[in-house]
């Protein structure tokens, strides 16, 4: 049976990058990806007309080498033919392997997908400028095309990222003795992501000093001989840069 590879694209909300994967129906410790192999990314026309900056991962050096913007045959889409110089790589049957990745201004954009060879405009369609945007994965040894189709290719969806929730903290310490704690203990990210703390307080203490770390740990050191209440306020942010503040 002929060897075949399916492809998909998805958005990684942690890194804010779009990742393109291949999933083979065979295993090969060394598969020589042929030069000219191409996977076309289809973007909404709302994205600024510019070539994608590609980060290559497997299969050679990938680059956005062919583009057409909002052609007559598909006026709501831009087509980016991302092709590679080719290189050896490994495939494992049924296992996804990342080929390349890229980012877009504005982080997640809904509707990003891969070209569909059977339904998207061909080279002679109006406005396609005779460019061939069909997906193709070449085997450099026998020149066979092992590309099969795409999966999960209805277009990326973008969930609404909610800001973190920072909650005030309270503590006490004997006179002239530093107090240590972690401001993130009762703070949370609605999406379950990692929170970080800005190391400069939003409002510093007035009767001492505080040292804040990105992981939320802090040390409050009171001034010599002072008593009574004191406090400081801090800023916490999520992976998308949304922020909230709370006080200790």
Wavefront OBJ file of the C-alpha trace (Angstrom):
o trace
v 0.000 0.000 0.000
v 1.276 3.477 -0.856
v 2.674 5.596 1.950
v 0.558 8.658 2.734
v 0.685 11.704 5.045
v -2.248 13.787 6.283
v -1.781 17.365 7.478
v -3.408 19.768 9.908
v -2.911 23.228 11.376
v -3.821 24.479 14.830
v -3.220 27.445 17.105
v -1.047 27.010 20.188
v -2.473 29.452 22.740
v 0.571 29.087 25.007
v 3.075 30.249 22.386
v 0.587 32.225 20.224
v 1.805 30.346 17.148
v 0.158 28.394 14.355
v 1.651 24.922 14.017
v 1.469 22.725 10.909
v 1.722 18.966 11.436
v 2.004 15.878 9.285
v 0.568 12.511 10.367
v 1.751 9.468 8.374
v 0.216 6.028 7.937
v 3.717 4.519 7.960
v 6.961 4.641 9.928
v 10.373 5.594 8.560
v 13.495 6.403 10.541
v 14.738 8.374 7.542
v 12.347 9.890 5.023
v 13.908 12.241 2.482
v 11.485 15.122 2.014
v 11.865 16.390 -1.525
v 12.701 19.971 -2.348
v 9.625 21.836 -3.548
v 7.342 20.073 -1.100
v 4.554 22.550 -0.363
v 1.839 23.030 2.245
v -0.416 26.002 1.525
v -1.847 28.064 4.378
v -5.154 29.841 3.740
v -5.783 33.033 5.733
v -8.821 35.324 5.951
v -8.441 38.366 3.688
v -8.603 40.581 6.800
v -4.968 39.697 7.532
v -2.480 42.263 6.205
v -0.975 41.327 2.843
v 2.526 40.144 3.720
v 4.561 36.968 3.498
v 4.535 34.744 6.570
v 7.683 34.509 8.660
v 8.149 30.763 8.955
v 9.998 28.865 11.688
v 11.172 25.532 10.267
v 10.945 22.461 12.513
v 11.229 19.319 10.345
v 11.642 18.515 6.667
v 14.086 21.248 5.651
v 13.962 25.030 5.475
v 10.389 26.191 4.950
v 9.487 29.615 3.538
v 6.438 31.462 2.237
v 7.495 31.409 -1.414
v 4.214 31.981 -3.240
v 1.298 34.246 -2.354
v -1.930 35.489 -3.852
v -4.284 37.800 -1.990
v -8.093 37.738 -2.257
v -8.264 36.314 -5.800
v -11.490 36.632 -7.755
v -12.076 32.906 -7.364
v -11.910 33.188 -3.551
v -12.217 36.879 -2.602
v -12.376 36.219 1.137
v -9.104 34.287 1.323
v -5.358 34.774 0.957
v -3.163 31.857 -0.149
v 0.389 31.305 1.118
v 2.346 28.494 -0.527
v 4.883 27.441 2.111
v 7.536 25.223 0.528
v 10.756 23.604 1.692
v 14.260 22.975 0.413
v 13.842 19.389 1.609
v 15.760 17.341 4.172
v 15.678 13.926 5.849
v 13.257 13.494 8.750
v 11.620 10.667 10.693
v 7.973 9.603 10.603
v 6.125 7.393 13.101
v 2.898 5.704 12.037
v -0.112 7.640 13.360
v 2.006 10.185 15.231
v 1.918 13.904 14.480
v 5.223 15.591 13.643
v 5.466 19.363 13.398
v 6.788 20.646 10.081
v 6.774 24.414 10.585
v 5.105 27.189 12.554
v 4.390 30.919 12.325
v 2.580 33.706 14.136
v 0.132 36.418 13.110
v -0.414 39.923 14.409
v -3.268 39.812 16.892
v -2.375 36.316 18.100
v -5.291 33.999 17.343
v -7.237 34.670 14.143
v -10.322 32.600 13.409
v -10.583 30.748 10.117
v -6.937 29.869 9.425
v -6.755 26.538 7.568
v -4.815 24.514 5.025
v -5.463 24.438 1.281
v -7.867 21.744 0.085
v -6.588 20.274 -3.173
v -10.030 19.117 -4.298
v -12.107 22.219 -3.528
v -9.868 25.312 -3.404
v -9.104 27.297 -6.585
v -6.619 25.776 -9.021
v -3.940 27.653 -10.936
v -6.220 28.595 -13.854
v -9.019 29.960 -11.654
v -9.676 33.725 -11.880
v -7.134 35.709 -9.884
v -4.898 32.762 -8.974
v -2.229 34.062 -11.388
v -1.488 30.526 -12.584
v 0.141 29.657 -9.275
v -0.106 26.042 -8.126
v -1.094 26.036 -4.446
v -1.863 22.331 -4.151
v -0.354 20.564 -1.170
v 2.440 18.185 -2.101
v 4.843 16.128 0.035
v 7.551 14.650 -2.121
v 9.672 11.576 -1.518
v 13.106 12.585 -2.823
v 14.094 8.962 -3.498
v 11.314 7.996 -5.897
v 9.585 11.358 -6.539
v 6.281 9.992 -5.202
v 3.746 12.404 -3.708
v 2.848 11.059 -0.250
v 0.395 13.846 0.646
v -3.096 12.417 1.187
v -5.438 15.045 2.638
v -6.075 17.292 5.637
v -7.778 16.513 8.929
v -9.502 18.825 11.431
v -9.327 21.528 8.782
v -12.525 23.533 9.267
v -10.536 26.625 10.311
v -9.080 27.697 13.634
v -11.422 28.921 16.344
v -10.405 31.408 19.002
v -11.890 31.221 22.469
v -12.195 34.452 24.438
v -9.336 34.729 26.901
v -10.503 36.017 30.274
v -8.202 38.122 32.462
v -6.621 36.639 35.588
v -8.292 37.064 38.967
v -6.033 38.451 41.681
v -7.249 38.306 45.295
v -5.987 40.373 48.215
v -3.714 38.689 50.755
v -3.085 39.314 54.448
v -0.236 38.443 56.773
v 1.503 39.560 59.931
v 5.007 39.475 61.300
v 6.718 40.406 64.586
v 8.447 43.779 64.836
v 11.718 43.974 62.873
v 11.245 40.510 61.330
v 10.877 39.977 57.541
v 7.775 38.229 56.231
v 7.835 35.790 53.296
v 4.935 34.500 51.231
v 3.517 33.979 47.756
v 0.929 36.374 46.341
v -0.243 33.841 43.725
v -1.508 31.324 46.273
v -5.110 32.530 45.955
v -4.925 34.033 42.444
v -6.111 32.142 39.374
v -6.259 32.132 35.584
v -9.746 31.162 34.277
v -8.096 29.197 31.445
v -5.787 27.361 33.849
v -2.626 28.955 32.477
v 0.491 30.052 34.303
v 0.421 33.461 35.968
v 3.414 35.731 36.438
v 3.938 38.689 38.730
v 5.475 42.015 37.747
v 8.494 42.456 39.999
v 7.910 46.182 40.542
v 4.992 46.783 42.940
v 2.065 48.826 41.656
v 2.017 50.503 45.076
v 5.069 50.020 47.303
v 4.896 49.672 51.098
v 5.418 52.805 53.216
v 6.903 51.218 56.337
v 9.332 48.817 54.723
v 10.470 47.288 51.455
v 9.292 44.350 49.373
v 11.093 42.083 46.934
v 8.800 40.434 44.362
v 9.652 37.517 42.059
v 7.847 36.529 38.815
v 6.668 33.274 40.436
v 4.809 35.245 43.114
v 7.203 34.728 46.019
v 7.994 37.848 48.002
v 9.852 39.069 51.048
v 8.551 42.064 52.983
v 11.142 43.676 55.247
v 9.810 46.238 57.763
v 11.806 49.320 58.612
v 13.565 49.086 61.993
v 11.296 49.782 64.945
v 8.063 50.355 63.009
v 4.708 48.917 64.061
v 1.153 48.971 62.745
v -0.294 48.167 59.345
v 1.523 48.358 56.044
v 0.915 46.952 52.586
v 1.750 46.891 48.902
v -0.093 46.189 45.670
v 1.111 43.980 42.829
v 0.240 43.179 39.223
v -0.355 39.678 37.864
v -0.641 38.743 34.173
v -1.526 35.667 32.104
v 0.079 34.179 28.982
v -1.866 36.568 26.750
v -0.734 39.632 28.698
v -4.067 40.335 30.418
v -3.604 41.767 33.899
v -5.185 42.244 37.310
v -3.995 43.780 40.573
v -4.389 42.943 44.246
v -2.865 44.089 47.513
v -1.183 42.535 50.530
l 1 2 3 4 5 6 7 8 9 10 11 12 13 14 15 16 17 18 19 20 21 22 23 24 25 26 27 28 29 30 31 32 33 34 35 36 37 38 39 40 41 42 43 44 45 46 47 48 49 50 51 52 53 54 55 56 57 58 59 60 61 62 63 64 65 66 67 68 69 70 71 72 73 74 75 76 77 78 79 80 81 82 83 84 85 86 87 88 89 90 91 92 93 94 95 96 97 98 99 100 101 102 103 104 105 106 107 108 109 110 111 112 113 114 115 116 117 118 119 120 121 122 123 124 125 126 127 128 129 130 131 132 133 134 135 136 137 138 139 140 141 142 143 144 145 146 147 148 149 150 151 152 153 154 155 156 157 158 159 160 161 162 163 164 165 166 167 168 169 170 171 172 173 174 175 176 177 178 179 180 181 182 183 184 185 186 187 188 189 190 191 192 193 194 195 196 197 198 199 200 201 202 203 204 205 206 207 208 209 210 211 212 213 214 215 216 217 218 219 220 221 222 223 224 225 226 227 228 229 230 231 232 233 234 235 236 237 238 239 240 241 242 243 244 245 246 247 248
